[in-house]
Structures are given as structure tokens and as C-alpha cells.
Amino acid sequence: MGLLSDPNRRQVLTNLLTRMNTPLCFMCYIAGVSWFMGLAFEPFILRMYTSENAMGSTMVDENFVYGDRALSYAREFSAHGKKAGEMPVEWLVKTMSGLGLETHTQTFSRTLPFPDEIRERYMVKGTNVYGILRASRAASTESIVLSTPVGIRQNSQAAGLLLALASYFRGQIHWAKDIIFLFNDHDMIGMEAWLEAYHDVNVTDINSSVMEGRAGSIQAAITIEISSDVVTSFDISVEGLNGQLPNLDLVNLFTSFCQKNGVLCTIQGKLPRLDGETLEGYIHSLHTMLLMVLKQGSGKSQGDHGLFLRYHIEAVTIRGINSFRQYKFDMVTVGKVFEGMVRKLNNLLEKLHQSYFFYLLPSLSRFVSIGYYMPAFGFLILILLLRALDLWIRLSKVPISTQDCANENVRPSFLSIMTPIFICHVMGLALYYVPLLCQGRATDHFPVSDTEAVVLTSIAIYVAGLALPHNTQSGLPTELAAHGWMTLKLISVLYLALLLGCITLINFSLGFILAVTLIPAAALAEPAPHSASLCCLPLHRTLKALFLILMSPITILLMCIYLYHELAEYPITLLECWQLLLQAVAESILDHHLYSSIVYPFVVFFIYPCWLLLWNVVFWN
């Protein structure tokens, strides 16, 4: 306290902080990125372990023997589906009723805000079919869901496996929870319709019929996707809507039963390696972790399981892969894996809660907990705080006007600062509302489809924001203009720190991606110095503007798409990357309106206006 109360010592401290601000920011950035990169090195992180006692052992006798029956059901499902041209609802109802399940159907419809050209749908109508196996030792207070998306995705083998499991489970007497076998139409739209009807809510404006039959409170859910008679491995998807993740014990349960039955399991499509302490093993783990970060940061659910997480139901999607020809597993082995998982979930006395909900997975044998990865973000956010402190110190040293304002501090007017802030947020509102409102007029006047009209209008409004260096400071004295940009940057830096801090608590991957890219741009954004010569002013401003454009939200998305395909070993050209960018913009808008994804409104309402404020700082005269 003595150091801060003594004016001389305080002056020395502030001078040191101002002089060392740039080196400290650089060191913090290097430390944050290095810390994050080091998280993929296995000796630095924790081994997987199971926290829930009821799931700590795999001592379950799996006796599933209906492999041939599963394949037979799959062939019948596929044949009836081709004959009907859609999901064979009548055949499913008849078959499930014949197995002794309490079978129900649920119809639903949803009009999309604009056509989904990838799946060729606009007005979606479908029917979900589900059967309930009532527990013989309980009062239908709890349940487990086994589901598979059918209709658009022809998961005929998964549908056959579910029917074979239902037939097998029907003869068991040890079930303490109801088991729901769900066949949802139109992938995630059908799953959302079923979940909303099951919980008697309507958050996405889906029209659906009344739920005729319910089981108990859903404790866990497993979505199965298998589209081949031959399964060489299982890949697990954990990334849910808005970056939510299931309890880590559910991932451990999947891994344990795969290992027990000798089934190869992967994550992000990456084969497991045993040389994690070598350079090759580290690079492999780093690629796996970065793929998870990019998927989670998108806020898009990587399977139907992501919608369960919104209702505090732990769920994963497990996909049967037919890629590694040296490994082959029949349906009996596959069925034993899921039988063991359901048997263990049946033993739960309470919902999964003891393990981690915030983590990163460089492999299925190691995990990075929130206590390990948050310091990386802390180093990055410290840069904004250091810059804000430096600006505050510089603003406190206001020069004294020698003419009309003798012995008075020079301060910019409130209007000169609030005007660009207001206009930037108006641009964000326009980016959110105008594309959907004007899609009809755009298609009337231009030869484009509805989807192209929405996407191109969004990009046009986004680019129009670059033409708004709001020169509200042009009529101010030199002293006021100089302190005006520092005040605006101080507001922008603190605003960005608040936004990144909030989103990181919800979706770490999205917050970290934005922090790595936007924080350097925010730290370096400033107008050309008055001492620069007239010939250097345009060059200085151009370099700053180019760097800021490279760190803009749309460019960040483009870089993430390119990086994802490089890490997934599916390289693409720049033209393909641009096409995927347009597709990603359309899907983000659809995900927001269909499933209430928060990534799109967060970017257009907050990140884009904050970036425009930094753009105004660069063009401050």
C-alpha cells in the first residue's frame, strides 16, 4: 500500500508499466499459446478415471447373441424404407409391437426460415417412432434412451441393432429403468421435436402431436449410427449444442466396454497411439485436441446427443466406422458393447455428476480438465487488462489547454464516443434481422435462391460495416481527438475482455479461438501517430487495417474451416474453402433458428460490433 500511496513511487511504477507494456503483452501471448499447446503432451495431463462407483467396474456378463437377427432386421428395414420412400413407420410400429414394446408415434412439422439446400428441405414433416420397455423392478420413474436417426440418414444397421437389442432386453428381468427405443425422423429436427414433446415445452416453434406415452425421467441417452454390415471401429462424438459436453464418466464407460470386448474405439477419427511421450505421439494428440476445439467452438451439435444435453441428460453419439480393414467385428460383438453400457447405466442410483463436465480430449486415455486449460486463457485475457491499464494511465496524463481551458482537463464529449458505439451495434442488429426480412425481395430482383439471398445479404452487410469509420471526431480540437481514440479503445478493450470472459465460461473453445485471434488485433489497433510524415500515414493505416481484417470474425471462420480439413486429413482448395464458408454461414443461421444455438447471435450482436469499434480506432483522425 505504501508503494501506491507514495506519489513518487507510484509515478515510477506507472512509468515502468507504460514502458514495459508491449513486452509484457508479447510475453503473455507467447505464454498463453505455449501453455495451450503443451496440454497435448501426455505426461502433463491426467489419465482417464471413473468417478461414479456404480460404473467403476465392467463386471457385467454380456450374453447378446442376436447378431444375425440384427442383420435381418436391418435388411427388412432397408427394403421397407426403399418401398415407402421414407422411414417405414407402419413396419416399425408392427415390429416393435410384436416384440412386446409399448409403441407410439409422434408426428411433427417445421417450416425453416429459408430452404436447407444441402438436405433439400424447406417444409419438414416427419414421424418419430418409439417403443418403451417398462422396467419390471421399478415404477417407471427413470429411463434410458437408445436412439438412431433414420429417414434422411439410412442407418439401417443401427435400426436393426436397436430392434435386436429390444428383442433381447425383453427377455431380461434385471431392468430397474425403462428403456426407450427411439427412431427419429429428419435427424436433429425430429429429435428436437421428440424432446420438446417429452418434456412438454416448445422453445423452437416446432409443431408436433401430443406425446401419447412417456417413461420416467431420462438419466442418459446413447445415439447409435451404423450404416454398414461390417464395423471396424467405433468413433465417439461428445461435442453438443453451444459447446456443451457430457459427463466424462459416460465417455469412460464407452471406452471400458470397447476395450473389454476388444473393439477398436477412436475419437475425432484418430486411431489410439501408445507413444504419447514421443514427438509423433504429441503431434497426434495435438491434432486430436485441436479438432475437438474446432468442433466445440462451432457451437454445432455433432450428433443427436447434443440436444439431450440442453435438458441435463448425459448423452453421446457412437458411430460405427468401416475404414480400418485390418479390424472387423460382427454384430454380436457390437451388441455386447451396447448391452454392457445399458446394463451399467441401469445400475445408476442418481444422475451422472461426479466427474468432469468441462474438459478437452487429446485421446481416449487422457483428458485436460478445466483447471489445466483455463490458465492459457488467463494469460491471453491479461493482455487486454494490461492494455486497458496503459490507456488509463495515458488518459490520466491529460495536457492542459493554454487558451480557453486554462487549469481544466481536456475531455472528449460523450456524443463523440457514444455515436460510433451506437452505429456499430446498429450494424450488428442489421446483420441479424435484415437478411431474413429481405430474402423475398432479393430473390425477386436477383437470380439467386433464398439461401443464397440470405448468405450474400449477410456478407454484404458485413462488408458495409467496413465503410463506417465514423468520423464524429472530425470537428474536435487536436487534444480532444487524441484522447478520443484512447477512450474509445479503452472501452473496446474492456468490452472485448468482458465478452471473451463470459463466452469462455460457456464454451471454452469458442472463447479461446476468439482470444487467440482478436486479442492481438485489439492490442495493436490504434491510429497513425501525429508525428508520422504524410507519406507514411496511408501506409501505416493500411497495414493496421489489413491486420485487423485478417483477424475479423469472417476471416477467423475461413481459417478455422481450412485448418479443420487440414487436421482431418481432407485438404481443400481455397475455392472449396470459400464455398464451405458460405455453407457454414447458412448452417449457423439455421442452427440458431432451429435449435437455439447462441454462436450466431453472439457473433453478430457483440463480437462484430466490438471489432467495428477497433476498426473505428484505426481510422480515427
C-alpha positions, -999 to 999 in steps of 0.1 A, spaced: 0 0 0 29 23 7 41 19 -29 8 31 -42 2 59 -17 36 75 -22 33 98 -53 69 94 -63 69 56 -61 35 55 -78 49 75 -107 79 52 -110 55 22 -111 32 38 -137 62 48 -159 76 12 -157 42 -3 -166 38 21 -196 74 14 -208 71 -24 -204 35 -28 -215 43 -41 -250 70 -66 -239 46 -79 -212 18 -83 -236 40 -102 -260 52 -125 -232 16 -131 -221 6 -141 -256 35 -165 -260 28 -180 -226 -9 -185 -233 -4 -202 -266 25 -223 -253 5 -234 -223 -23 -245 -245 0 -263 -269 16 -281 -240 -18 -295 -229 -15 -322 -256 17 -336 -241 5 -367 -222 29 -365 -192 15 -331 -183 -22 -341 -181 -44 -366 -163 -52 -402 -171 -88 -411 -176 -105 -425 -145 -141 -433 -135 -156 -412 -106 -190 -429 -104 -189 -460 -82 -218 -477 -99 -198 -476 -132 -163 -482 -119 -162 -518 -130 -171 -537 -162 -181 -568 -143 -212 -575 -164 -218 -606 -183 -228 -597 -219 -249 -625 -234 -262 -608 -266 -264 -634 -294 -288 -618 -318 -263 -607 -343 -279 -625 -373 -313 -612 -362 -299 -576 -361 -288 -580 -397 -321 -595 -407 -340 -566 -392 -316 -542 -410 -323 -557 -444 -361 -556 -438 -359 -520 -426 -339 -510 -456 -363 -528 -480 -395 -513 -465 -378 -479 -464 -370 -480 -501 -405 -492 -509 -421 -464 -488 -396 -437 -499 -392 -426 -463 -390 -441 -429 -411 -473 -427 -434 -462 -399 -460 -489 -402 -434 -517 -404 -416 -503 -374 -448 -500 -353 -458 -535 -362 -424 -550 -355 -419 -531 -322 -454 -540 -310 -446 -577 -319 -416 -575 -297 -438 -566 -267 -429 -529 -265 -453 -501 -257 -451 -485 -291 -462 -449 -300 -457 -425 -329 -453 -387 -329 -459 -365 -360 -442 -331 -363 -437 -303 -388 -414 -274 -391 -410 -246 -416 -374 -235 -420 -367 -197 -422 -351 -204 -456 -345 -237 -476 -318 -260 -464 -302 -267 -499 -278 -293 -486 -306 -316 -474 -331 -302 -499 -358 -294 -475 -379 -264 -465 -412 -276 -451 -402 -306 -429 -428 -332 -420 -420 -364 -403 -429 -391 -378 -410 -404 -349 -415 -439 -337 -405 -450 -302 -411 -480 -281 -409 -483 -243 -397 -514 -225 -412 -510 -190 -389 -519 -161 -401 -550 -142 -384 -539 -109 -393 -502 -108 -423 -478 -110 -413 -461 -143 -396 -432 -125 -363 -433 -145 -354 -443 -181 -326 -447 -206 -328 -438 -243 -313 -457 -272 -319 -438 -304 -309 -437 -341 -316 -411 -367 -334 -426 -398 -351 -411 -428 -326 -389 -443 -297 -409 -429 -303 -445 -437 -288 -461 -406 -304 -494 -414 -278 -514 -395 -283 -492 -364 -321 -496 -367 -317 -534 -369 -293 -534 -339 -319 -514 -318 -346 -539 -327 -324 -568 -319 -315 -553 -286 -351 -546 -278 -359 -583 -286 -330 -594 -263 -338 -570 -235 -374 -580 -235 -364 -614 -220 -343 -599 -192 -357 -593 -157 -330 -572 -141 -340 -538 -156 -346 -511 -129 -352 -483 -155 -374 -480 -185 -356 -483 -218 -369 -462 -247 -360 -473 -283 -364 -442 -304 -363 -439 -342 -363 -402 -350 -371 -388 -385 -352 -359 -402 -322 -363 -379 -319 -334 -353 -352 -318 -362 -371 -350 -353 -350 -354 -321 -358 -318 -311 -395 -324 -317 -395 -355 -296 -375 -340 -267 -398 -309 -266 -429 -330 -266 -415 -354 -240 -407 -325 -216 -438 -306 -226 -420 -274 -237 -419 -256 -270 -387 -234 -274 -382 -237 -312 -417 -234 -327 -419 -270 -338 -455 -282 -344 -459 -317 -330 -486 -341 -318 -492 -347 -282 -470 -373 -266 -491 -404 -260 -467 -424 -239 -439 -414 -215 -414 -432 -194 -396 -420 -164 -371 -391 -161 -343 -397 -187 -310 -405 -170 -288 -410 -200 -290 -414 -238 -270 -432 -264 -274 -424 -301 -262 -451 -325 -252 -446 -361 -242 -476 -381 -246 -478 -419 -225 -509 -428 -227 -546 -420 -190 -545 -412 -178 -525 -383 -141 -520 -379 -142 -494 -351 -164 -471 -331 -160 -433 -330 -175 -413 -302 -188 -377 -305 -191 -356 -274 -195 -321 -287 -230 -308 -282 -251 -278 -289 -234 -245 -278 -203 -264 -268 -219 -285 -241 -202 -317 -232 -215 -349 -215 -202 -361 -181 -168 -377 -186 -179 -409 -169 -201 -417 -200 -170 -415 -222 -151 -437 -198 -180 -462 -199 -178 -464 -237 -140 -468 -237 -141 -495 -210 -166 -518 -227 -149 -513 -261 -116 -525 -245 -133 -553 -227 -148 -567 -259 -117 -560 -280 -134 -534 -301 -112 -505 -316 -125 -471 -304 -114 -438 -317 -121 -401 -312 -122 -375 -339 -115 -404 -363 -79 -408 -349 -65 -442 -340 -51 -445 -305 -13 -444 -301 9 -457 -273 38 -434 -279 23 -403 -263 57 -391 -249 73 -390 -284 72 -362 -308 50 -381 -332 26 -390 -304 25 -354 -292 16 -342 -327 -11 -368 -330 -26 -358 -296 -23 -321 -306 -42 -327 -338 -69 -346 -319 -73 -319 -293 -74 -291 -320 -101 -310 -339 -122 -311 -307 -116 -274 -301 -127 -265 -336 -158 -287 -334 -168 -274 -299 -160 -238 -309 -185 -240 -338 -213 -245 -312 -229 -270 -336 -240 -303 -322 -220 -332 -337 -249 -356 -333 -284 -360 -320 -269 -364 -285 -262 -327 -284 -299 -319 -279 -302 -341 -249 -275 -320 -231 -298 -290 -231 -322 -310 -208 -294 -320 -184 -294 -355 -199 -259 -371 -204 -257 -384 -239 -231 -394 -266 -233 -403 -302 -214 -435 -312 -208 -442 -349 -198 -475 -364 -169 -469 -388 -159 -492 -417 -125 -478 -426 -98 -498 -409 -98 -531 -429 -75 -549 -405 -102 -549 -378 -136 -565 -383 -163 -570 -357 -196 -588 -361 -230 -576 -348 -227 -600 -318 -196 -581 -305 -212 -548 -313 -244 -557 -295 -224 -568 -264 -208 -533 -262 -241 -516 -261 -256 -542 -238 -228 -537 -213 -232 -499 -214 -270 -501 -208 -265 -526 -180 -241 -503 -163 -264 -472 -168 -292 -494 -153 -272 -496 -121 -271 -458 -116 -288 -446 -84 -286 -409 -95 -276 -389 -125 -240 -387 -135 -225 -358 -117 -192 -368 -100 -169 -365 -130 -160 -335 -152 -183 -315 -175 -156 -292 -188 -126 -309 -205 -107 -314 -237 -97 -348 -250 -64 -353 -268 -70 -390 -267 -94 -415 -250 -68 -423 -224 -60 -388 -213 -81 -356 -206 -75 -320 -199 -96 -306 -171 -108 -270 -167 -81 -263 -141 -54 -271 -167 -67 -252 -197 -81 -220 -181 -46 -206 -173 -39 -204 -211 -70 -182 -215 -59 -162 -184 -26 -153 -200 -44 -140 -231 -70 -120 -213 -43 -104 -192 -31 -87 -224 -64 -68 -226 -61 -58 -190 -26 -46 -194 -36 -25 -225 -66 -11 -206 -43 -1 -177 -18 15 -200 -46 35 -217 -60 46 -184 -26 59 -173 -21 77 -206 -56 93 -203 -49 104 -167 -19 125 -180 -41 149 -199 -23 180 -212 -36 214 -201 -50 237 -227 -33 271 -228 -61 291 -243 -98 287 -233 -94 258 -209 -67 270 -185 -63 248 -155 -90 224 -168 -86 189 -181 -94 183 -217 -120 155 -222 -138 143 -254 -175 148 -255 -199 120 -246 -215 122 -280 -183 117 -299 -177 84 -281 -212 71 -280 -220 77 -317 -196 51 -331 -206 26 -303 -243 31 -313 -237 28 -350 -216 -3 -346 -243 -21 -327 -269 -10 -352 -248 -27 -378 -250 -59 -357 -288 -56 -354 -290 -52 -392 -268 -82 -398 -291 -103 -377 -325 -91 -389 -322 -77 -425 -311 -109 -444 -342 -129 -433 -365 -99 -438 -353 -91 -473 -348 -126 -487 -381 -123 -507 -371 -90 -523 -336 -103 -531 -349 -133 -549 -374 -111 -569 -347 -88 -582 -317 -111 -585 -313 -146 -599 -305 -163 -566 -321 -188 -544 -335 -180 -509 -305 -195 -492 -280 -176 -515 -300 -144 -509 -297 -147 -471 -260 -156 -471 -250 -129 -497 -270 -103 -480 -253 -111 -447 -219 -108 -463 -229 -75 -480 -240 -60 -446 -208 -73 -430 -186 -57 -456 -207 -25 -455 -196 -21 -419 -160 -16 -431 -171 16 -448 -181 31 -415 -151 47 -399 -175 71 -381 -157 104 -382 -176 120 -354 -143 134 -341 -135 154 -372 -146 187 -357 -128 183 -324 -96 200 -313 -64 180 -316 -62 173 -279 -98 160 -279 -93 138 -309 -61 123 -295 -78 114 -262 -110 104 -280 -94 74 -297 -78 63 -265 -111 65 -247 -128 45 -275 -101 19 -274 -103 16 -236 -140 9 -239 -134 -16 -267 -107 -34 -249 -127 -38 -217 -158 -47 -237 -139 -74 -255 -124 -88 -223 -159 -90 -208 -173 -108 -239 -145 -133 -240 -147 -140 -203 -184 -147 -205 -183 -169 -236 -153 -189 -223 -173 -200 -192 -199 -214 -216 -178 -226 -245 -141 -226 -238 -131 -235 -274 -150 -206 -289 -136 -182 -264 -100 -194 -269 -103 -192 -307 -116 -156 -305 -90 -147 -279 -60 -160 -299 -71 -141 -330 -89 -109 -317 -67 -100 -287 -36 -92 -309 -57 -71 -332 -72 -53 -302 -38 -47 -286 -23 -33 -318 -52 -12 -331 -45 25 -330 -45 54 -355 -14 66 -372 8 88 -349 7 126 -355 45 126 -357 44 104 -388 51 120 -422 23 125 -447 37 98 -470 38 73 -441 3 79 -429 -15 59 -456 10 30 -453 7 28 -415 -31 29 -416 -32 3 -445 -11 -21 -426 -31 -17 -394 -64 -22 -414 -51 -53 -432 -41 -69 -400 -74 -61 -384 -92 -76 -415 -71 -107 -412 -84 -110 -376 -120 -102 -384 -148 -128 -375 -154 -139 -411 -117 -144 -417 -114 -164 -385 -142 -187 -397 -124 -191 -430 -91 -200 -413 -109 -224 -390 -126 -243 -419 -93 -246 -437 -74 -257 -405 -101 -283 -397 -98 -300 -431 -60 -300 -428 -61 -316 -394 -88 -341 -405 -65 -350 -435 -91 -338 -460 -72 -309 -477 -93 -285 -497 -86 -257 -522 -93 -220 -514 -123 -221 -537 -137 -251 -518 -129 -233 -486 -149 -203 -497 -179 -225 -507 -177 -242 -472 -177 -207 -457 -209 -198 -474 -224 -231 -463 -212 -226 -427 -229 -191 -426 -262 -206 -438 -260 -235 -413 -252 -212 -384 -283 -192 -391 -304 -223 -394 -289 -238 -362 -299 -207 -343 -335 -207 -355 -340 -244 -354 -321 -254 -322 -314 -220 -304 -277 -221 -310 -261 -190 -294 -230 -187 -316 -245 -167 -345 -263 -141 -323 -233 -138 -301 -210 -130 -330 -234 -106 -348 -246 -88 -316 -214 -85 -297 -182 -97 -314 -188 -80 -348 -197 -46 -332 -167 -48 -309 -145 -55 -339 -160 -25 -357 -151 -3 -327 -115 -14 -332 -119 -6 -369 -130 29 -359 -100 33 -337 -76 26 -366 -94 52 -388 -96 78 -361 -83 111 -375 
